Amino acid sequence: METVELAFEQFGDPDDSALIILHGFFASSRNWRQIAQRLSDRFHVYAPDMRNHGASPHHPVMDYPVMAADLLRFIDDRGLETANLLGHSMGGKVAMWFALGLPARVNKLIVADIAPVSYKHSFDNTVLALKELPLDELSNRKQAETLLAPRIAELSYRQFLLQNLVLKDGKYCWRLDLDIFQRAAPNIAAFPDADYLAPFTGNALFIAGGDSDFVQPGDINSLFPKAAFSTIANAGHWLHVQQADAFAALVEDFLAPGWTQR
């Protein structure tokens, strides 16, 4: 399995306990700076860019086993015996797969608005909308946002996706390889077969948005029997953005040394 060296940002004191934040599909470490900076008061926070995202290398293979292998390389390269893992969406699935395969390397596990299941939704419309954007005709980002609107109705999601549009040598281009994303999208919606793996019996917290339907408690218990479950009201899938203070407070409470399951 060929791994890549992940680009990353870090926050806080290197002598503090390590917390690694894993972002979602189409995102990058930059989307987590606000949360990372807040948590850096008590933790040495690493926010890597997953393969094919942000400043990390592109690779034609993108699935959860290989991204978990990238994470293991990242942890080993930092000389960490264990780390706390916090993953959102795709990053949550990476964290779960890593914890199931290498439980001794995980201190505490936090999964944000995703479950260890294969979802039926498709990223086809998103990828095709980005591929069809006429980059040669763009003169500013606002124009790109307007052109995407007929295919991607939600303004906040358009703005999120357009963080991957960069200006290089006076021309707009995608920081992502959209062909790789199109091929890998089914892997991202899915979750690998975990029937042959033992459940993760360490401390785990699953946080769901109250307006999201991505997580059902019954989807969690068989693989994560000690998991606690919390819901944040007035938040959807992007709960760490929509309710940042409530989200960070739950994470801080769970990671505190004296935490006990309610």
N, C-alpha and C positions, 0 to 999 in steps of 0.2 A: 504494500500500500504506500503510495508516494505522498508524502506530506509536504506542506509548504510552510515557510517561516512567516508568521502573521505580523503585520504591522500593528502597532498598539499605542494607546495613550495611557499614562499612569498618573495617579493622584495620591497624595498623602505620604505618610512616613513609611519607608521601607521596613522599619522594625515592627510595624503593626501587622496583625493577621491579614492574610491575602484574601481579597474578594475579587473574583473575575466576573465581569459583566459581558454577556453574550447577546448581541443584537439580533434583530429579525431580518427576514428576506427583504432585499432592496434597501436596507438601512446600513448604518456604519457606526463606529464608536462615537462619532460626533453627536449622534442623536441621544446619547446617554450622558453628556457632559454635566448637565445640571444635577442629575441624581448622583453621578460619580463624585462630583465635588462636595456635595452634602455628606455623602457616606465616608469621604476621605478624612473626616475628623476622627474616625475611630478605626479605619481600615486602610491598608495599602491597596488601592483600587486599580486594577488593570482593566482596560477596555480595549480588547483586540478587535481588529477588522477581520471578519471571517473570510475564507478564501473567496475570491471573485467579488469582494466588496471593499469599498473604501480604498485604502492604499495597499492592500494585500495583493499578492500575486494572483493572476488568473490561472485556472486549471480546468481542463474539460470535464473532470469528474467532480461532481458535487452531490454528496449524499451524507447521511448522518454518520455512518461508520468512519468515513474518511475525514469529516469535519471533527469528529471526536478524536481521531488520531492527530489532527493538527493541534487540538487543544492539549493533548498529552505532551506533544513536542514542546508546546509553549510553556507548560508547567515545568517540564524537565529542564528546559533551557533557563528558567528563572531559578532553578535550584529549590523548588518548593516540594515539600513532602506531601502536604495537603493544601487545599484551598476551599473557600466558600465559593459556590457557583450561583450566579443569578442570570437566568436566561429568559428572554422574551420571545414568544412565537417560535420562529425557526431556531433561535438561540436557546429557547427552553427545551426544544427537542434534542439539540446537541447536548445540553447539560444532562438531560434525563438519560440519554444513551450512554454518555460517559459514566454517570453514576451507577448505572446497571452493570456496566462492564468492568469498572474499576472503583468499586465502592470504598476501598481503603484510601483512595486519594482525595476523597470528598469529605470535607468537614460538615457543612450544612448546604442544603440544596433549596433554592428558591426558583419557582417556575411561574412566569407571568403570562396568564391568559392563553394557555395551550395545554393540551393533554397528550398522553402517549397513544394516540390513535391516528388512523389514516382518515383524512377529511376528503369530502367529495368535491369541494370547491376547486375551481380552476383559475390559474393565473393567465390563461390564454389572452383574455381581453386586455389585461394590463400590458403584457409583453408586446402584443401586436400594436397597441396604441403607441407605445414608445418607439417601436421600430418604424412606424409609419410617419412619425413626426419629421417634417422636411427640414433637416438640420441646416442645409445650405441656404435656406430662405430666412433663417432666424436672425433677427437683429438685436433681440433682447429676451430676457427670461419671461417677461410678461406676455410676450407674443406666444411663446411656447405654452404657457399656461392656458391661454385662450384657445389655442389649437387643440389642446388635449381635452377641453371641457366636454365636447360632444360624446367622447368615449369614456371619460372618467369624470363623473358628475361631482363627486365630493371634492371641494376646494382644498381642504387640508390634506387629502391623499395626493392630489395633484402636486401640491407644494412639496410634500414629502418625497415623492418620486423625482421631482425636478432637482432635488439636491444632488442627484447623480449626473446632472447636465453641467458640463464644465466648459469654460472658454479656453481654447488652446490655439496659440498662433493666430488669434483673431477670429477663430471659427469655433462654433459650438460642436461638442461631441459628447458621447456617453462615456462616463468613467467605467461603466459596466460593459461586459461582453454579452449583449442581449441574446445572441445565438446560444451561448452556454446556459443562460437563464431559461430560455425557452425549452431546451432539452432537459434541464434539471428540475423544472417546476413540478412534475409529478412526484419526484423524490422528496421534494420539500413538503408537499401536501400530505405525503404518506408518513408512516413510522415503521421502522424495520420490525420484523418478527422477533419478539422477545420471549417466546415461549420456552426457549432453552436456557434462559438466564434466570438466576435467582433474584427474587425481589430485592430492592434497595431498602434496607432496614434502618438506615440512618435517619436523622431528623430532616424533614422536608416540609416546605410550605408552598402551597399552590394558591396564587392570588388571581382572582377572576374579576373582570369588569362586570358590574351589575347589569349593564345593557348589552353584554356580549353573550353569545351562546356557544363559545368555543369549549368551555370546560363544564363537565358534569362530574360530581364527586364519584359516581359509580365507575367512571373511566379510569380512576386513579388508584383505587384501593388495592387491586391485585398486585400491581408492580411496586407500589409505594405504600405499604401497609401502615407506616407510622406518620403519614402525611397529615398535616393540618391544612385546613381550607378556609380562606377568607375571601370575602367579596367586597369590592369598593363600589359604593353607590354612585350614580351619575357618571359612570365611566364605561367606555366600550373597550375595544381591543387595545387601544392606545392608552391604557389606564395610567401608565407612568408619565404621560404628558398631560392628560386631561385632569388627573387628580394627583399631581406630583407630590404634594405634602402628605396626603394620606398614604400613598404608596410607599414613600420613603420611611414614614413612621412605622408601617408594618414590617418593613425589612429590618429597620434598626431594632425593633422589639424582638424579632425572631433571632437575630444574630447576637443579641445580648447574652452574656455567659449564664445568667440565671433563668433563661427562658424555659418555661414548661408548657406543654400543650394544654390549652383551655378545654 
